[in-house]
Amino acid sequence: MMNGVVYWSMWMWRMVFMWMLGASWMARADDLTAKITSAAKYSVEQGGEALLVRVNGKTVWETYAGAGGKSVPQRIYSGTKGFWGLAALVAVEDDILKLDEKVADTITEWRDDKTRSQITVRELLDFTSGLPSLDGLHENAFPDRTATALKARCVGTPGKSFIYGPASMQVFHELLARKLKAKKRTPVRYLEREVLGPLDLGPQRYLPDTKGAPLLAAGFMQTARQWAGMGNVILKKGEPVLDEDDGLIAEALKGSKANAAFGFGFWNNHAAESKAGREVDVESMLHRKWASQSWRGACLSKAAPADLVACIGSYGQRLYAVPSRGMVIVRMGKGGSFKDAVFLKKVFGG
């Protein structure tokens, strides 16, 4: 059952939303507001603590169930990955690296390894490197994430095996660190200047290991409003972080042969418009061992637009961006049984 504060806040936003769009839009506004109201109710029932909806840059819904109805920073877990994905693309713009270059050209200790010598930067970022997940790297104060990740042997075939986890990203951190060394810069400082700065975000929670290497797969804590800035990057084709004209943002969203629904920290809904498309609950699927996961024809929601892009964090942390609707949705929670397909059908279903 929703508490009184949340129910009243939902009613208030319904009235504000109607007023903002004007009388000529009354029927459409009423329909959308009813859908968001239903989605908000579902979100709260599944442990939701924050829901923010923006359409064409205007906030049309903003409710908070926790912290006395106030907005507070919350863990976005794997939502962190997208920020590092953007950092990689900025590095491409700056001619610091190329997505299809061999990692072993920089991580030279891999040159004599038959399999790892073939891994590309792109495969580190889309998790098709073949490296094991190494979920233990998530642990706070891990002794040496870099050394552990670099010593890991492939358990899958590069370019053909989708293995979600922190290992590939920790190798990417080391690669970027070596690339930036000549410029006397670190990956964290590069991220802060080139990605977080343009989004008006300051330093984040990096969860460094005992050697000082940050955890790239998770860690950031943001408010719903702050995280919504990432949604704007998707709507604006990369701006203000990337140059819209170079089309690089598409590299982060298109997916791979092993998993067409996942890019550089971003999940897409492209298969929603395909007859072979099928709704997959990402969090549930990722709990399986990698070899038993099935991503063929995977989409988040058949009811949602095919251009929807999502950042997905554990325990129901979600950022959705839908360019065709000019819409950004941030949903934050504390567990429960939140399902993307159910929530998105309430927002976009007929």
Secondary structure in CASP SS format (residue, H / E / C, confidence):
PFRMAT SS
TARGET T0000
AUTHOR 0000-0000-0000
METHOD secondary structure of the structure
MODEL  1
M C 1.00
M C 1.00
N C 1.00
G H 1.00
V H 1.00
V H 1.00
Y H 1.00
W H 1.00
S H 1.00
M H 1.00
W H 1.00
M H 1.00
W H 1.00
R H 1.00
M H 1.00
V H 1.00
F H 1.00
M H 1.00
W H 1.00
M H 1.00
L H 1.00
G C 1.00
A H 1.00
S H 1.00
W H 1.00
M H 1.00
A H 1.00
R H 1.00
A H 1.00
D H 1.00
D H 1.00
L H 1.00
T H 1.00
A H 1.00
K H 1.00
I H 1.00
T H 1.00
S H 1.00
A H 1.00
A H 1.00
K H 1.00
Y H 1.00
S H 1.00
V H 1.00
E H 1.00
Q C 1.00
G C 1.00
G E 1.00
E E 1.00
A E 1.00
L E 1.00
L E 1.00
V E 1.00
R E 1.00
V E 1.00
N C 1.00
G C 1.00
K E 1.00
T E 1.00
V E 1.00
W E 1.00
E E 1.00
T E 1.00
Y E 1.00
A C 1.00
G C 1.00
A H 1.00
G H 1.00
G H 1.00
K C 1.00
S C 1.00
V C 1.00
P C 1.00
Q E 1.00
R E 1.00
I C 1.00
Y H 1.00
S H 1.00
G H 1.00
T H 1.00
K H 1.00
G H 1.00
F H 1.00
W H 1.00
G H 1.00
L H 1.00
A H 1.00
A H 1.00
L H 1.00
V H 1.00
A H 1.00
V H 1.00
E H 1.00
D C 1.00
D C 1.00
I C 1.00
L C 1.00
K C 1.00
L C 1.00
D C 1.00
E C 1.00
K E 1.00
V H 1.00
A H 1.00
D H 1.00
T C 1.00
I C 1.00
T H 1.00
E H 1.00
W H 1.00
R C 1.00
D C 1.00
D C 1.00
K C 1.00
T C 1.00
R H 1.00
S H 1.00
Q H 1.00
I C 1.00
T E 1.00
V H 1.00
R H 1.00
E H 1.00
L H 1.00
L H 1.00
D C 1.00
F C 1.00
T C 1.00
S C 1.00
G C 1.00
L C 1.00
P C 1.00
S C 1.00
L C 1.00
D H 1.00
G H 1.00
L H 1.00
H H 1.00
E C 1.00
N C 1.00
A C 1.00
F C 1.00
P C 1.00
D C 1.00
R H 1.00
T H 1.00
A H 1.00
T H 1.00
A H 1.00
L H 1.00
K H 1.00
A C 1.00
R C 1.00
C C 1.00
V C 1.00
G C 1.00
T C 1.00
P C 1.00
G C 1.00
K C 1.00
S C 1.00
F C 1.00
I C 1.00
Y C 1.00
G C 1.00
P C 1.00
A H 1.00
S H 1.00
M H 1.00
Q H 1.00
V H 1.00
F H 1.00
H H 1.00
E H 1.00
L H 1.00
L H 1.00
A H 1.00
R H 1.00
K H 1.00
L H 1.00
K H 1.00
A C 1.00
K C 1.00
K C 1.00
R C 1.00
T C 1.00
P H 1.00
V H 1.00
R H 1.00
Y H 1.00
L H 1.00
E H 1.00
R H 1.00
E H 1.00
V H 1.00
L H 1.00
G C 1.00
P C 1.00
L C 1.00
D C 1.00
L C 1.00
G C 1.00
P C 1.00
Q C 1.00
R C 1.00
Y C 1.00
L C 1.00
P C 1.00
D C 1.00
T C 1.00
K C 1.00
G C 1.00
A C 1.00
P C 1.00
L C 1.00
L C 1.00
A C 1.00
A C 1.00
G C 1.00
F C 1.00
M E 1.00
Q E 1.00
T C 1.00
A H 1.00
R H 1.00
Q H 1.00
W H 1.00
A H 1.00
G H 1.00
M H 1.00
G H 1.00
N H 1.00
V H 1.00
I H 1.00
L H 1.00
K C 1.00
K C 1.00
G C 1.00
E C 1.00
P C 1.00
V C 1.00
L C 1.00
D C 1.00
E H 1.00
D H 1.00
D H 1.00
G C 1.00
L C 1.00
I H 1.00
A H 1.00
E H 1.00
A H 1.00
L H 1.00
K C 1.00
G C 1.00
S C 1.00
K C 1.00
A C 1.00
N C 1.00
A C 1.00
A C 1.00
F E 1.00
G C 1.00
F C 1.00
G C 1.00
F C 1.00
W E 1.00
N E 1.00
N C 1.00
H H 1.00
A H 1.00
A H 1.00
E H 1.00
S C 1.00
K C 1.00
A C 1.00
G C 1.00
R E 1.00
E E 1.00
V C 1.00
D C 1.00
V H 1.00
E H 1.00
S H 1.00
M H 1.00
L H 1.00
H C 1.00
R C 1.00
K C 1.00
W H 1.00
A H 1.00
S H 1.00
Q C 1.00
S C 1.00
W C 1.00
R C 1.00
G C 1.00
A E 1.00
C E 1.00
L C 1.00
S C 1.00
K C 1.00
A C 1.00
A C 1.00
P C 1.00
A C 1.00
D C 1.00
L C 1.00
V E 1.00
A E 1.00
C E 1.00
I E 1.00
G E 1.00
S H 1.00
Y H 1.00
G H 1.00
Q E 1.00
R E 1.00
L E 1.00
Y E 1.00
A E 1.00
V E 1.00
P H 1.00
S H 1.00
R H 1.00
G C 1.00
M E 1.00
V E 1.00
I E 1.00
V E 1.00
R E 1.00
M E 1.00
G E 1.00
K C 1.00
G C 1.00
G C 1.00
S C 1.00
F C 1.00
K C 1.00
D H 1.00
A H 1.00
V H 1.00
F H 1.00
L H 1.00
K H 1.00
K H 1.00
V H 1.00
F H 1.00
G C 1.00
G C 1.00
END
